[in-house]
Amino acid sequence: MLFRSAGSSLWPARWTMWSVARPRWVGYALLSEVVAIALTAAYLIGRPTTRHELVWFSVLLVLGVGQAEMSRHIERVRRWMGGQTHINVTSVWYTAGAAMLSPGWVSLLAIAIYFHMWVRVWRLVRSRPAHRVVASTAWGALSCLAASWALEVTHLGRLTDAELTSARGAAIVLVAALVFELVNLIVVATGIYLYTHTREITDLVGTWNDNALELVTLCLGGLTALSLVYQPVLVILVFPPLIMLHRNVLIKQLEVAAATDEKTGLFNAFGWRSVQIGRASCRERV
């Protein structure tokens, strides 16, 4: 039954976006998907692939899938609850991939990890219909393409290049993370606006806490890339903080859910009491 349900939802003609999504969002999503597929295919076909790059792609894919499997129950609860969808811990692997792989392969990495998440988690979650997953995959792929391409334009190269200085390595990681985050912020915020027409800045780009947690994932992505290139065995040290970060995001969502009414989004009795206690604590410190 689950397989049949998943199969029907993967068929584009049956997606709910044709009836629930605004035409502008549909056009934007389709354009993003076509551009992401075209650019990925162009890079993969138009450039020779080395065995070295295939190895790094495989390593990052295994690590990304492994982390997704270890935290899939947390992710499933997060997505069932909805809200705070700006935080995506898989950006750790995208940032690392952008610093280590060519544009086509890092885009393919994003697509593969998103597909795995769909099969293992999101296809059973009501707040993650197929059309939104496909759009998010395209936006993630475009962000990865831009980050990897930026390293080529600036002639910084990749962490896997031979005789790389420490300063240049740091610059590669910083540029890859910055471009990925900036592009992802723009394409996702645009998609959210076209889907909901909300003008609230926190709905479009997330709260300060959201962005702080996203910054942590980018830092972990940079450290992952550096450890893989220089001390591969140390990459296992990335998993504990990454899983704890994922748990922390879930706890934040649980706190919000406990303090607000599900239908109206307003504070319930517990929420108001928490606010009053917080204000009282602030007055005591003053």
C-alpha distance (Angstrom), angle and dihedral (degrees) to the residues before:
residue distance angle dihedral
M1 . . .
L2 3.80 . .
F3 3.79 91.3 .
R4 3.78 91.4 49.9
S5 3.80 91.6 49.0
A6 3.79 92.1 48.6
G7 3.78 91.9 47.3
S8 3.79 93.8 52.9
S9 3.80 92.8 47.5
L10 3.80 90.7 51.8
W11 3.79 90.5 58.9
P12 3.86 105.5 95.4
A13 3.80 94.7 -147.1
R14 3.82 89.3 62.8
W15 3.78 97.6 47.4
T16 3.79 115.1 123.9
M17 3.80 92.2 -133.3
W18 3.81 90.5 85.8
S19 3.80 89.3 65.8
V20 3.82 106.0 26.2
A21 3.82 106.1 32.7
R22 3.79 124.3 79.6
P23 3.83 115.5 -107.7
R24 3.83 91.8 -118.5
W25 3.79 91.2 55.4
V26 3.80 91.3 47.5
G27 3.80 90.6 51.8
Y28 3.81 92.2 46.4
A29 3.81 92.4 48.0
L30 3.80 93.6 47.8
L31 3.80 91.5 47.7
S32 3.82 91.1 49.9
E33 3.79 91.4 49.7
V34 3.80 94.4 48.4
V35 3.82 92.7 47.4
A36 3.82 92.5 46.8
I37 3.81 92.6 49.9
A38 3.81 93.5 44.1
L39 3.80 94.8 49.1
T40 3.80 93.3 44.5
A41 3.79 92.1 50.0
A42 3.80 92.1 45.2
Y43 3.81 92.5 52.9
L44 3.81 94.0 44.8
I45 3.79 94.8 46.6
G46 3.79 98.8 36.6
R47 3.80 97.9 49.7
P48 3.80 130.5 58.3
T49 3.78 114.4 -114.4
T50 3.78 119.7 -139.0
R51 3.77 125.2 -146.5
H52 3.78 87.7 -121.9
E53 3.80 91.6 60.6
L54 3.80 92.7 47.0
V55 3.80 89.0 54.9
W56 3.81 92.9 51.5
F57 3.82 91.0 46.1
S58 3.81 90.5 51.8
V59 3.81 92.5 47.8
L60 3.81 93.1 50.9
L61 3.80 91.6 45.5
V62 3.80 92.4 51.7
L63 3.81 91.1 47.5
G64 3.82 92.5 47.5
V65 3.80 93.3 48.1
G66 3.80 90.7 45.3
Q67 3.79 92.5 52.7
A68 3.81 90.6 46.3
E69 3.80 90.7 52.6
M70 3.79 93.0 49.1
S71 3.80 92.5 52.1
R72 3.80 102.2 29.8
H73 3.81 93.9 110.2
I74 3.80 90.0 54.1
E75 3.80 90.8 47.3
R76 3.80 92.1 48.9
V77 3.81 91.6 54.0
R78 3.82 90.7 46.3
R79 3.78 93.0 53.0
W80 3.79 94.0 43.9
M81 3.79 88.6 55.6
G82 3.80 92.5 48.2
G83 3.81 125.0 -157.7
Q84 3.81 127.7 82.8
T85 3.80 90.9 56.5
H86 3.80 92.5 150.3
I87 3.80 92.1 86.3
N88 3.79 112.2 82.6
V89 3.80 115.6 169.6
T90 3.81 91.8 -165.8
S91 3.82 86.8 78.2
V92 3.82 84.3 83.6
W93 3.80 88.9 74.5
Y94 3.79 94.1 40.0
T95 3.80 92.1 54.2
A96 3.79 91.0 47.8
G97 3.80 90.4 46.6
A98 3.80 92.9 50.2
A99 3.80 89.6 54.7
M100 3.81 93.8 47.4
L101 3.83 109.2 29.3
S102 3.79 138.0 56.8
P103 3.83 117.2 -103.6
G104 3.80 96.2 -96.9
W105 3.78 95.6 50.5
V106 3.79 97.0 44.8
S107 3.81 89.1 49.9
L108 3.81 89.3 50.8
L109 3.81 88.1 49.7
A110 3.80 90.9 55.9
I111 3.81 91.6 47.7
A112 3.82 92.4 49.1
I113 3.82 94.2 49.3
Y114 3.80 92.2 46.3
F115 3.81 90.2 50.0
H116 3.79 90.9 50.9
M117 3.81 90.2 50.3
W118 3.80 89.9 50.3
V119 3.81 92.9 51.7
R120 3.80 96.1 43.5
V121 3.80 102.7 34.5
W122 3.78 123.1 -3.3
R123 3.82 101.9 52.4
L124 3.81 89.1 70.4
V125 3.82 95.1 47.8
R126 3.80 119.6 92.2
S127 3.82 93.5 -150.0
R128 3.83 92.2 57.5
P129 3.82 106.9 60.5
A130 3.79 117.3 178.1
H131 3.81 95.9 -103.6
R132 3.80 92.3 56.2
V133 3.80 92.4 46.9
V134 3.81 91.7 51.1
A135 3.81 91.1 48.4
S136 3.82 91.7 48.1
T137 3.80 89.3 49.1
A138 3.80 90.7 53.7
W139 3.80 91.7 48.8
G140 3.80 91.2 48.8
A141 3.81 91.0 48.9
L142 3.81 92.0 48.7
S143 3.81 90.5 50.5
C144 3.80 90.7 51.0
L145 3.80 91.6 47.4
A146 3.80 91.2 51.2
A147 3.81 93.7 47.8
S148 3.80 93.9 49.3
W149 3.79 92.5 42.4
A150 3.82 90.6 51.8
L151 3.80 89.2 60.5
E152 3.79 89.4 55.0
V153 3.80 94.4 47.3
T154 3.80 92.2 49.7
H155 3.85 90.6 44.5
L156 3.79 90.3 -129.0
G157 3.78 91.6 131.0
R158 3.81 123.1 -159.7
L159 3.76 136.4 -60.2
T160 3.79 89.0 -110.7
D161 3.82 91.7 63.6
A162 3.77 115.5 111.5
E163 3.82 122.3 -106.5
L164 3.78 94.6 18.3
T165 3.81 116.0 173.8
S166 3.80 120.0 -135.5
A167 3.82 92.2 -116.5
R168 3.77 92.0 51.6
G169 3.80 91.0 46.5
A170 3.78 90.9 53.2
A171 3.82 90.5 48.7
I172 3.82 91.0 51.6
V173 3.79 92.3 52.7
L174 3.81 94.0 45.3
V175 3.81 95.1 47.5
A176 3.81 92.8 46.2
A177 3.81 92.3 49.5
L178 3.82 94.4 44.1
V179 3.81 95.6 48.6
F180 3.80 92.9 43.8
E181 3.79 92.5 51.3
L182 3.80 95.0 44.0
V183 3.81 95.3 48.7
N184 3.79 92.6 42.6
L185 3.79 90.8 50.1
I186 3.80 91.9 52.4
V187 3.81 98.6 45.2
V188 3.81 94.7 43.0
A189 3.82 94.3 45.2
T190 3.80 89.5 50.1
G191 3.79 90.4 50.6
I192 3.80 92.8 48.8
Y193 3.80 91.5 49.4
L194 3.80 93.4 50.1
Y195 3.81 91.3 46.0
T196 3.81 97.9 47.0
H197 3.84 106.0 12.6
T198 3.79 87.5 -136.9
R199 3.80 117.5 155.4
E200 3.80 96.2 -167.5
I201 3.79 107.0 123.1
T202 3.81 92.5 -145.7
D203 3.81 90.6 55.3
L204 3.78 92.0 49.5
V205 3.81 102.4 43.0
G206 3.81 103.1 10.2
T207 3.79 132.1 -114.4
W208 3.79 126.2 -63.6
N209 3.81 88.6 -98.0
D210 3.80 90.7 51.0
N211 3.78 92.2 52.9
A212 3.80 92.9 43.4
L213 3.80 89.7 55.3
E214 3.80 90.2 46.1
L215 3.81 88.5 53.0
V216 3.80 88.9 54.0
T217 3.81 91.1 53.9
L218 3.81 90.5 50.3
C219 3.80 90.3 51.2
L220 3.79 90.1 49.9
G221 3.80 88.6 49.6
G222 3.79 91.1 54.6
L223 3.80 91.8 47.5
T224 3.80 89.5 48.2
A225 3.79 91.9 54.7
L226 3.81 92.5 46.9
S227 3.80 93.3 48.0
L228 3.82 92.7 48.0
V229 3.79 92.2 52.4
Y230 3.82 99.7 40.5
Q231 3.83 106.8 20.2
P232 3.84 109.4 11.9
V233 3.78 95.8 179.8
L234 3.81 90.4 61.8
V235 3.81 91.0 66.5
I236 3.81 88.7 87.1
L237 3.81 87.5 69.7
V238 3.81 89.1 67.2
F239 3.81 94.3 64.9
P240 3.85 101.2 67.0
P241 3.85 95.9 53.0
L242 3.81 90.3 41.2
I243 3.80 93.2 54.3
M244 3.81 91.4 43.8
L245 3.81 89.1 50.7
H246 3.79 89.4 53.2
R247 3.79 90.0 50.2
N248 3.79 90.6 49.6
V249 3.80 90.5 54.5
L250 3.81 89.7 52.2
I251 3.81 91.2 49.5
K252 3.81 90.1 53.2
Q253 3.80 89.9 53.0
L254 3.80 91.6 48.0
E255 3.80 90.0 51.9
V256 3.80 90.9 51.7
A257 3.81 91.5 46.8
A258 3.80 91.7 50.2
A259 3.80 93.1 50.5
T260 3.82 100.6 44.9
D261 3.77 138.1 59.4
E262 3.81 110.8 -108.8
K263 3.81 95.3 -138.7
T264 3.81 102.5 40.4
G265 3.81 101.1 26.3
L266 3.83 89.2 -134.5
F267 3.79 125.8 130.1
N268 3.80 115.2 -83.8
A269 3.81 123.8 -151.1
F270 3.79 92.1 -79.5
G271 3.80 91.2 49.3
W272 3.80 94.1 51.2
R273 3.79 90.7 47.0
S274 3.80 90.6 51.8
V275 3.82 90.9 50.7
Q276 3.81 91.9 49.8
I277 3.81 91.3 49.0
G278 3.81 90.0 49.5
R279 3.81 91.9 50.7
A280 3.79 91.4 47.6
S281 3.80 90.5 51.9
C282 3.80 90.7 51.1
R283 3.81 91.6 51.5
E284 3.80 90.6 50.1
R285 3.81 91.2 53.5
V286 3.79 91.0 50.0
